[in-house]
Amino acid sequence: MTTHQQTVTICNKLGLHARAATKLAQLSQKFSADITLELNQKEANANSIMALMLLAGGKGKSVNITATGDDAELALAEICQLISDKFDEDE
């Protein structure tokens, strides 16, 4: 089983709020890989909107993303892209 990791900075104005967490969880659920986000020694399953929101990921915070499984590389790339694209939000 392959594991891929990457650290990305949250760059949207509102951070990992409800709408952003929902988009991230919906994207994560499309993959068979296990995906976790880590911020300030707290971990969250990327499939869980509530867990993602509890990370309290504000703008400028770096989050470490780990994906393990068959499609881990693709999952990690798409999640990092979503975060880099500011969750497709108009600011």
N, C-alpha and C positions, 0 to 999 in steps of 0.2 A: 504494500500500500504506500502510495507516495504522499508526501507532505510538502506543502509549499507555504512560505511565509513572506509577508511584506508589511512594512510600516508605511502608513499614509496619514497625511494631515487633513483633518476636517476643515474645510475652507468655506463652507456656506455660512451665512450670517447667523442663522438660528441653531446651528449645530445639529446634534442627533436628536431632534425633537420628534413628535409623534408621526408626522407625515414622512419625514426622512427615514425613521425607523421602520415604518410600514413598507416603504419602497425597498429598503435593504432586505427585510425579512422575506418579502414576496420574491425578490430576485434569488435569494439564498435557497428558497424552497424549490427552485427549478433544478437544482443540482443534487446528485446523490452524495456528494462529498459532505463531510462534517466540517462546519465552518464556525470558528469562534473568533470573537473580537476581545482584545484585552486592552484595558485603559486603567492606569493608576492601580495596578495589582488586582483589578476586578476583571472577571471573565464573563462573557455572555455568549450564549448560543445564538448564532445569527438568524435562526428561524423564529426566535421569540421577540416580538415587538416590545413587550414589557421589559425583558432582560436588557435589550439594547438601550431602551430609554433610561434604565437604572444606571447605565454606565456614565450618564451625565456628560456626554461628549460635546463640549462646547467648541466654538470656532477657535482654530489654532491648536487644538489638542491633537497629539499624535496617537493613533490607534494601531495596534499590532494585530494583523489578521492572519489566521492560520487555517488552511484548508487541507483536509486529509481525505483521500479517496480517489476513485477512478478519474473523475473530472475535476480534481482539485485545482489544477493549473488554470483551466478555463474559468472556473468559479472565482478564483482569486483575481484573475485579470478583470472580469466583468464587475466585481464588487469594488475593486480599486478604481475602476473607470467611473462607476456611479458616484463614488465619493468625490473624485477629482472633478466631476461635472456638476458639483454642488447639488446632487440629487435632482438634477434637472429643474431646479427652482428658479423662478424669476426673483431677482433680489431688488 
